Amino acid sequence: MIWFWIFVAVVLIFLGLFVASQGGHGLGSAICTVGVVILLVLLVSPSVAHDHNHPERNAWLKSLHAVNKTWCCDGNDIDAIGDWETKGGGYRVKFRGQWFDVPEGAIVDGPNKLGEPLLWMSKGYSGLSVRCFMPGMLS
C-alpha cells in the first residue's frame, strides 16, 4: 500500500512540474506541494511493519487480542511507541508526541515474546485512541 502512495506522490510532483512549465505556475506549484506533503507524511509516519526476518512471529502477533476481545493486529499495523509509563495502576503511552491513557480493556495479557512494548492505535471521529497495548520490559 505504501508503494501506491509513493507512486501517487511522484506522479503529482511531475504533473505539477509539467503544469508549471506550461504557464500554470500557481496550479503547478499547488500540485507539487500536495505530492511533497504526501511524501513527507510517508517519511515521518510512525507505523512500522513486522520484522520480515522473523516471519515465525506473525502468527503470534495476529493472534493477539485485548482484554475487551478487540483483535489487535492484522499482520502489518504495529504503531511505533514513543514512550510509555505506569501511572495510577494503569498505563500511559506517548504516540506522535501526545500522551494517551490506555483503557483497561485495551491491555493485551500474556507474555510479550518481543520484549518491546506493542501499540495499536485507532482513529475515529473523536481522534486517536489506544486500541491495544502490550507493555514491554521496564528499564
Secondary structure, DSSP 8 states (H G I E B T S, - for coil): -HHHHHHHHHHHHHHHHHHHHTT-HHHHHHHHHHHHHHHHHHHH--EE---TT-THHHHHHHH-B-TT--B--SSS-EE---EEEEETTEEEEEETTEEEEE-GGGB--S--SS-S-EEEEEEETTEEEEEEEE-----
